[in-house]
């Protein structure tokens, strides 16, 4: 053990003349640990939000869509067959998208109507696994059934077996003028993906029924694709669009929900910088505690200098002291942060039940639970940043200690 390390370790422990200094060091350790715990937990929760939002979006949306110019795609079977030959494509499904109004009694709601083939739709999306009532297979051509999101069914007051009226935007010419086109639908199912956008505004009907209601003929809005690697959607979309010709354009899940995904990513970055200020405060505490140690130990420093200690050795003593504080705080923060992040889904409901409020409202944050996903990269980055800040905080006090002049320090001793 070098004498620099030995003296630096002794200075971190309390002595009769430096108990206040040691107390400040303890406060610094606690602040670093708290900052680490909060930062790791916040990043893990934001990772969980990204994962849950992505999974719930892809539970209804697809990885990639191929659409025809003008809003209609004819000959979709050939497009689907050619797309299926791509090595990344797992499954394909046609769809019809249109907007309309659903009415039940006095309740009226604007909806996105999607026409699907249930057997093919279940291969590109997971909505079949989120059915609360009924089954997706109940959508049969010619029977004009509809599957509603859970929030939409509640807003309309429509339950399984009830009749609702769909008002299509395409007008119908009559002797009395242009009137809206109406079609009565039977509720055959209710789904809940726990995503407010889809639960409150999506209605599913059979593909053939949607083609008749919205006058698509034999055409569709496009073809939905499921890929082996969802993060390759943009590359695969460009390749297929080039191969299928200029009348086909692609739209992947990152483009369809870009604003939401960018907002979550931006929020994660901002939360990192805001919470990281706690660690900066702890580093300032380290600076103040080491400055007080240098002031208190000037006589010791002078004696070491007269015995032949180099200024670099004096710097090492106080750098070691600050580094020990940083390592202890970082270690405690890592243990506490990972433990809390792994159990946040249990801790948050307990706090909500204890105080009687919800941290995250579903209509604001799209999901009602608090998810968490600990990523090794975030933990490592947080630990490195924390330790680097505490190490930088030791430079100025150590430099001041190295500049102490022995004659002046011992003049009044």
VENUR-V786986 format. One record per backbone hydrogen bond with DSSP energy under -0.5 kcal/mol. NH is the residue of the N-H (numbers start at 0). CO is the residue of the C=O. If there is no record, write none. Layout:
nh=NH co=CO
nh=NH co=CO
This chain:
nh=5 co=1
nh=6 co=2
nh=7 co=3
nh=8 co=4
nh=9 co=5
nh=10 co=6
nh=11 co=7
nh=11 co=8
nh=12 co=9
nh=17 co=14
nh=21 co=17
nh=22 co=18
nh=23 co=19
nh=24 co=20
nh=25 co=21
nh=26 co=22
nh=27 co=23
nh=28 co=24
nh=29 co=25
nh=30 co=26
nh=31 co=27
nh=32 co=28
nh=33 co=29
nh=34 co=30
nh=35 co=31
nh=36 co=32
nh=37 co=33
nh=38 co=34
nh=39 co=35
nh=40 co=36
nh=41 co=37
nh=42 co=38
nh=43 co=39
nh=44 co=40
nh=45 co=41
nh=46 co=42
nh=47 co=43
nh=48 co=44
nh=49 co=45
nh=50 co=46
nh=51 co=47
nh=52 co=48
nh=53 co=49
nh=54 co=50
nh=55 co=51
nh=56 co=52
nh=57 co=53
nh=58 co=54
nh=59 co=56
nh=60 co=56
nh=62 co=224
nh=63 co=224
nh=64 co=250
nh=65 co=222
nh=66 co=64
nh=66 co=248
nh=67 co=220
nh=68 co=246
nh=70 co=67
nh=71 co=68
nh=72 co=219
nh=77 co=74
nh=78 co=74
nh=79 co=75
nh=80 co=76
nh=81 co=77
nh=82 co=78
nh=83 co=79
nh=84 co=80
nh=84 co=81
nh=85 co=82
nh=88 co=85
nh=89 co=225
nh=90 co=225
nh=92 co=223
nh=94 co=221
nh=95 co=114
nh=97 co=112
nh=99 co=110
nh=100 co=166
nh=101 co=108
nh=102 co=164
nh=103 co=106
nh=106 co=103
nh=108 co=101
nh=110 co=99
nh=111 co=200
nh=112 co=97
nh=112 co=110
nh=113 co=202
nh=114 co=95
nh=114 co=112
nh=115 co=204
nh=116 co=93
nh=117 co=115
nh=119 co=116
nh=120 co=116
nh=121 co=117
nh=122 co=119
nh=123 co=119
nh=123 co=120
nh=124 co=120
nh=128 co=125
nh=129 co=126
nh=130 co=127
nh=131 co=189
nh=132 co=189
nh=134 co=187
nh=137 co=134
nh=138 co=135
nh=139 co=137
nh=142 co=139
nh=145 co=185
nh=146 co=203
nh=147 co=188
nh=148 co=201
nh=149 co=190
nh=151 co=198
nh=152 co=148
nh=153 co=149
nh=154 co=150
nh=155 co=151
nh=156 co=152
nh=157 co=152
nh=160 co=186
nh=161 co=158
nh=163 co=184
nh=164 co=102
nh=165 co=182
nh=166 co=100
nh=166 co=164
nh=167 co=165
nh=167 co=180
nh=168 co=98
nh=171 co=178
nh=173 co=176
nh=176 co=173
nh=178 co=171
nh=178 co=176
nh=180 co=167
nh=180 co=169
nh=182 co=165
nh=184 co=163
nh=185 co=143
nh=186 co=161
nh=187 co=145
nh=187 co=185
nh=188 co=145
nh=189 co=132
nh=190 co=147
nh=191 co=129
nh=195 co=365
nh=197 co=194
nh=198 co=194
nh=199 co=195
nh=200 co=197
nh=201 co=197
nh=202 co=111
nh=203 co=146
nh=204 co=113
nh=206 co=115
nh=209 co=205
nh=210 co=206
nh=211 co=207
nh=212 co=208
nh=213 co=209
nh=214 co=211
nh=215 co=210
nh=216 co=210
nh=218 co=215
nh=219 co=72
nh=220 co=94
nh=221 co=94
nh=222 co=65
nh=223 co=92
nh=224 co=63
nh=225 co=90
nh=227 co=87
nh=229 co=227
nh=231 co=228
nh=232 co=229
nh=235 co=231
nh=236 co=232
nh=237 co=233
nh=238 co=234
nh=239 co=235
nh=240 co=236
nh=241 co=237
nh=242 co=238
nh=243 co=239
nh=244 co=240
nh=247 co=244
nh=248 co=66
nh=250 co=64
nh=252 co=62
nh=254 co=251
nh=255 co=251
nh=256 co=252
nh=257 co=254
nh=260 co=256
nh=261 co=257
nh=262 co=258
nh=263 co=259
nh=264 co=260
nh=265 co=261
nh=266 co=262
nh=267 co=263
nh=268 co=264
nh=269 co=265
nh=270 co=266
nh=271 co=267
nh=272 co=268
nh=273 co=269
nh=274 co=270
nh=275 co=271
nh=276 co=272
nh=276 co=273
nh=277 co=274
nh=278 co=274
nh=279 co=275
nh=280 co=276
nh=281 co=277
nh=282 co=278
nh=283 co=279
nh=284 co=280
nh=285 co=281
nh=286 co=282
nh=287 co=283
nh=288 co=284
nh=289 co=285
nh=290 co=286
nh=291 co=287
nh=292 co=288
nh=293 co=289
nh=294 co=290
nh=295 co=291
nh=296 co=292
nh=297 co=294
nh=300 co=296
nh=301 co=297
nh=302 co=298
nh=303 co=299
nh=304 co=300
nh=305 co=301
nh=306 co=302
nh=307 co=304
nh=308 co=303
nh=312 co=309
nh=313 co=309
nh=314 co=310
nh=315 co=311
nh=316 co=312
nh=317 co=313
nh=318 co=314
nh=319 co=315
nh=320 co=316
nh=321 co=317
nh=322 co=318
nh=323 co=319
nh=324 co=320
nh=325 co=321
nh=326 co=322
nh=327 co=323
nh=328 co=324
nh=329 co=325
nh=330 co=326
nh=331 co=327
nh=332 co=328
nh=333 co=329
nh=334 co=330
nh=335 co=331
nh=336 co=332
nh=337 co=333
nh=338 co=334
nh=339 co=335
nh=340 co=336
nh=341 co=337
nh=342 co=338
nh=343 co=340
nh=345 co=342
nh=346 co=342
nh=347 co=343
nh=349 co=345
nh=350 co=346
nh=351 co=347
nh=352 co=348
nh=353 co=349
nh=354 co=350
nh=355 co=351
nh=356 co=351
nh=363 co=360
nh=364 co=360
nh=365 co=361
nh=366 co=364
nh=370 co=368
nh=372 co=43
nh=374 co=372
nh=378 co=374
nh=379 co=375
nh=380 co=376
nh=381 co=377
nh=382 co=378
nh=383 co=379
nh=384 co=380
nh=385 co=381
nh=386 co=382
nh=387 co=383
nh=388 co=384
nh=389 co=385
nh=390 co=386
nh=391 co=387
nh=392 co=388
nh=393 co=389
nh=393 co=390
nh=394 co=391
nh=395 co=391
nh=396 co=392
nh=397 co=393
nh=398 co=394
nh=399 co=395
nh=400 co=396
nh=401 co=397
nh=402 co=398
nh=403 co=400
nh=405 co=403
nh=408 co=404
nh=409 co=405
nh=410 co=407
nh=412 co=409
